[in-house]
Amino acid sequence: MRIFLSGACNARDIGGIATANGTTKLHRLVRCGELSRITPQDVSVLQALPLQRVVDLRTAEEMQRSPDVKIEGVQYLHNPIIRSTTFGITYEKSSGSEIAQMLQAGLERMRQRGETYFQHMELLYRRFVSDEYSRKGYGSFLRLLAQHPTNGVTLWHCTAGKDRVGTCTALLLHCLGASKEQIFEDYLLTNVQSADSTNSIVNKVKGFVSDDNVRLIEKMLSADTAFLQGFFDEIDHLFGSIENFLSDCGVTENDITLLRENYLD
């Protein structure tokens, strides 16, 4: 269920999904983009949910650059999934010319590594699986939800609410009993919910970059089935199953039981 926030992208309640073990509860689990630009009206919307906890999946550097707007009475926790970002562009805050400059710098770094953007993202999603740091991040996120439920909403976010949030949500939904089809459906809702924001950014950057790079920026702002599929494929390749991967992340069978008790009707 979409949550309309003028100052944050891609916010939605993942309640109402009919999994094999029950239906995900409404007003308990919310995924989102960063909260650095939320308005007083957005704060009122979040308080009415009611929001009780925010889990920031970004790096410390990202948090320092774009700190969340703090809401009184809400607990804020830092749960990074990666050590550092290698291709970050703060689209919403930047002018068209600034985006163009950051894009060119990022593409040059990738060119020096012999990567295209698509290859870069494929590798990123694989590193989500192979990097012990990321696995610890996934484990701590899922154990937090399992072992420390609240009576209100826990919201987790990265920058765009797409990749780190997307994979955390995919693992959570798997634990709750969602099918692969349901997991991918939730993941791809990013493209629907972020369409207005994407169009605004694309219009802003036109005239500063080539048509090919305009299309590239559109892809950068989109969730791609191939990336999430690569994430699951890498799990199967390195660990044999999602259950083995979760175990390596430190998530126990009891944690999965608690997740289902806490967040399913």
C-alpha positions as CSV (number, residue, x, y, z in Angstrom):
1,M,0.0,0.0,0.0
2,R,1.5,3.3,-1.1
3,I,2.2,6.0,1.5
4,F,2.2,9.4,-0.1
5,L,5.1,11.5,1.2
6,S,6.1,14.7,-0.7
7,G,9.6,14.7,0.6
8,A,10.5,11.0,0.5
9,C,10.3,8.6,-2.5
10,N,9.0,5.0,-2.8
11,A,7.3,4.7,0.6
12,R,4.9,1.8,1.0
13,D,3.4,-0.4,3.7
14,I,4.1,-4.1,2.8
15,G,1.0,-5.2,4.8
16,G,-1.7,-7.1,3.0
17,I,0.4,-9.6,1.2
18,A,-1.2,-13.1,1.4
19,T,1.8,-15.4,2.1
20,A,1.7,-19.2,2.5
21,N,1.7,-18.6,6.3
22,G,-0.7,-15.8,6.7
23,T,-1.2,-12.2,5.5
24,T,1.3,-9.5,6.4
25,K,0.0,-7.1,9.0
26,L,-0.8,-3.5,8.0
27,H,0.9,-0.6,9.8
28,R,3.8,-2.6,11.0
29,L,6.4,-2.8,8.2
30,V,7.2,0.2,5.9
31,R,9.9,0.5,3.2
32,C,11.0,3.8,1.9
33,G,13.7,6.1,0.5
34,E,15.7,8.5,2.6
35,L,14.0,10.8,5.0
36,S,16.3,13.8,4.7
37,R,13.7,16.0,2.9
38,I,10.4,15.1,4.6
39,T,8.0,18.0,5.2
40,P,6.0,18.8,8.3
41,Q,3.0,17.3,6.5
42,D,5.0,14.1,5.9
43,V,5.9,14.0,9.6
44,S,2.2,14.1,10.4
45,V,1.5,11.2,8.0
46,L,4.3,9.1,9.6
47,Q,3.2,9.9,13.1
48,A,-0.4,8.8,12.3
49,L,0.8,5.3,11.2
50,P,2.2,5.4,14.0
51,L,5.9,5.4,13.2
52,Q,7.9,4.1,16.1
53,R,11.3,3.0,14.6
54,V,13.5,4.0,11.7
55,V,16.3,1.7,10.5
56,D,18.8,3.5,8.2
57,L,20.5,1.0,5.9
58,R,22.9,3.7,4.4
59,T,26.6,4.1,5.1
60,A,27.8,6.6,7.8
61,E,29.0,8.9,5.0
62,E,25.6,8.9,3.4
63,M,23.9,9.6,6.7
64,Q,26.3,12.5,7.3
65,R,25.7,14.0,3.9
66,S,21.9,13.7,4.0
67,P,20.8,13.2,7.6
68,D,17.2,12.0,8.3
69,V,14.7,14.6,9.6
70,K,14.2,13.4,13.2
71,I,10.7,12.9,14.5
72,E,10.2,13.2,18.3
73,G,9.5,9.9,20.0
74,V,10.9,7.8,17.1
75,Q,13.8,5.5,17.6
76,Y,16.6,5.8,15.0
77,L,19.0,2.8,14.3
78,H,21.9,2.5,12.0
79,N,22.1,-0.9,10.2
80,P,24.4,-0.5,7.1
81,I,24.3,-3.1,4.4
82,I,27.5,-2.0,2.6
83,R,30.7,-0.4,3.7
84,S,30.7,2.4,1.1
85,T,28.9,3.5,-2.0
86,T,30.8,3.5,-5.3
87,F,28.3,5.2,-7.5
88,G,26.1,7.7,-5.6
89,I,24.2,10.5,-7.1
90,T,21.9,12.6,-5.0
91,Y,19.5,13.3,-7.8
92,E,16.7,15.1,-5.9
93,K,19.0,17.7,-4.4
94,S,21.1,18.3,-7.4
95,S,20.7,20.5,-10.5
96,G,20.8,19.1,-14.0
97,S,24.4,20.2,-14.5
98,E,25.5,18.7,-11.2
99,I,23.8,15.4,-12.0
100,A,25.6,15.4,-15.4
101,Q,29.0,16.0,-13.7
102,M,28.4,13.2,-11.1
103,L,27.2,10.9,-13.8
104,Q,30.3,11.4,-16.0
105,A,32.6,11.0,-13.0
106,G,30.8,7.7,-12.0
107,L,30.9,6.4,-15.6
108,E,34.6,7.2,-15.8
109,R,35.3,5.2,-12.6
110,M,33.4,2.3,-14.0
111,R,35.2,2.6,-17.3
112,Q,38.5,2.4,-15.5
113,R,37.4,-0.9,-13.9
114,G,36.2,-2.2,-17.2
115,E,32.5,-2.2,-16.2
116,T,29.3,-1.0,-17.7
117,Y,26.5,0.3,-15.4
118,F,24.6,-2.9,-15.8
119,Q,27.7,-5.0,-14.9
120,H,28.3,-2.7,-12.0
121,M,24.8,-3.4,-10.6
122,E,25.0,-7.1,-11.3
123,L,28.3,-7.2,-9.2
124,L,26.7,-5.0,-6.5
125,Y,23.9,-7.5,-6.0
126,R,26.3,-10.4,-6.0
127,R,28.4,-8.7,-3.4
128,F,25.3,-8.3,-1.2
129,V,25.5,-12.1,-1.0
130,S,29.3,-12.7,-1.0
131,D,30.4,-9.9,1.4
132,E,30.4,-10.9,5.0
133,Y,29.8,-7.3,6.0
134,S,26.5,-7.3,4.0
135,R,25.4,-10.7,5.4
136,K,25.9,-9.3,8.9
137,G,23.8,-6.3,8.0
138,Y,21.0,-8.5,6.7
139,G,21.2,-10.7,9.8
140,S,21.0,-7.8,12.2
141,F,18.1,-6.3,10.3
142,L,16.0,-9.5,10.4
143,R,16.9,-10.3,14.0
144,L,15.9,-6.8,15.1
145,L,12.4,-7.2,13.6
146,A,12.1,-10.7,15.0
147,Q,13.4,-10.2,18.5
148,H,12.4,-6.6,19.1
149,P,8.9,-5.9,17.7
150,T,7.1,-2.7,18.4
151,N,3.4,-2.0,18.5
152,G,3.7,0.5,15.7
153,V,5.6,0.8,12.4
154,T,9.2,0.0,11.7
155,L,10.4,1.9,8.6
156,W,13.6,0.9,6.9
157,H,15.3,3.0,4.2
158,C,18.4,3.5,2.1
159,T,18.7,6.4,-0.4
160,A,16.1,5.5,-3.1
161,G,14.5,2.6,-1.3
162,K,15.5,0.4,-4.2
163,D,18.5,-1.9,-3.8
164,R,19.4,-2.3,-0.2
165,V,15.8,-1.9,0.9
166,G,14.8,-4.1,-2.0
167,T,17.0,-7.0,-0.9
168,C,16.2,-6.6,2.8
169,T,12.5,-6.7,2.0
170,A,12.9,-9.7,-0.3
171,L,14.6,-11.7,2.5
172,L,12.0,-10.6,5.0
173,L,9.1,-11.5,2.7
174,H,10.8,-14.9,2.1
175,C,10.9,-15.5,5.8
176,L,7.3,-14.6,6.1
177,G,6.4,-17.2,3.4
178,A,5.9,-15.0,0.3
179,S,6.4,-16.6,-3.1
180,K,9.1,-15.5,-5.5
181,E,6.3,-13.9,-7.6
182,Q,5.1,-11.9,-4.7
183,I,8.7,-10.8,-3.8
184,F,9.4,-9.7,-7.3
185,E,6.1,-7.9,-7.5
186,D,6.9,-5.9,-4.4
187,Y,10.4,-5.2,-5.7
188,L,9.2,-3.9,-9.1
189,L,6.6,-1.6,-7.5
190,T,9.5,0.8,-7.1
191,N,9.2,1.6,-10.8
192,V,5.5,2.5,-10.5
193,Q,5.8,4.5,-7.3
194,S,8.9,6.4,-8.4
195,A,7.7,7.3,-11.9
196,D,6.9,10.9,-11.2
197,S,10.2,11.4,-9.4
198,T,12.1,9.7,-12.2
199,N,10.4,11.9,-14.9
200,S,11.2,15.0,-12.9
201,I,14.9,14.1,-12.6
202,V,15.1,13.1,-16.3
203,N,13.5,16.5,-17.3
204,K,16.0,18.3,-15.1
205,V,19.1,16.6,-16.7
206,K,18.0,16.9,-20.3
207,G,20.2,19.3,-22.2
208,F,23.2,18.5,-20.0
209,V,23.8,14.9,-21.1
210,S,23.4,12.8,-24.3
211,D,20.2,11.0,-25.1
212,D,22.0,7.7,-24.3
213,N,22.9,9.0,-20.8
214,V,19.3,10.2,-20.2
215,R,18.2,6.6,-20.8
216,L,21.0,5.4,-18.5
217,I,19.8,7.7,-15.7
218,E,16.3,6.3,-16.2
219,K,17.7,2.8,-15.7
220,M,19.7,3.9,-12.7
221,L,16.5,5.0,-11.0
222,S,14.7,1.8,-11.8
223,A,14.4,-1.6,-10.2
224,D,15.5,-4.4,-12.6
225,T,14.3,-8.0,-12.4
226,A,17.7,-9.1,-13.5
227,F,19.4,-7.6,-10.5
228,L,17.2,-9.3,-7.9
229,Q,17.3,-12.5,-9.8
230,G,21.1,-12.3,-9.8
231,F,20.9,-11.8,-6.0
232,F,19.0,-15.0,-5.6
233,D,21.1,-16.9,-8.1
234,E,24.2,-15.9,-6.2
235,I,22.6,-17.2,-3.0
236,D,21.9,-20.5,-4.7
237,H,25.5,-20.6,-6.1
238,L,27.3,-19.8,-2.9
239,F,25.0,-21.2,-0.2
240,G,22.7,-23.7,-2.0
241,S,19.5,-22.2,-0.6
242,I,18.0,-19.1,0.9
243,E,17.7,-21.0,4.2
244,N,21.5,-21.7,4.3
245,F,22.2,-18.1,3.4
246,L,19.9,-16.8,6.2
247,S,21.6,-19.2,8.6
248,D,25.0,-17.8,7.6
249,C,23.6,-14.3,8.2
250,G,22.8,-15.4,11.8
251,V,19.1,-15.8,11.4
252,T,17.8,-18.8,13.2
253,E,14.7,-20.9,12.7
254,N,13.4,-19.3,15.9
255,D,13.9,-15.9,14.5
256,I,11.8,-16.9,11.4
257,T,9.1,-18.2,13.7
258,L,9.1,-14.9,15.6
259,L,8.9,-12.9,12.4
260,R,5.8,-14.9,11.4
261,E,4.3,-14.5,14.9
262,N,5.0,-10.7,14.9
263,Y,4.0,-9.7,11.4
264,L,1.4,-12.1,10.0
265,D,-2.3,-12.3,10.6
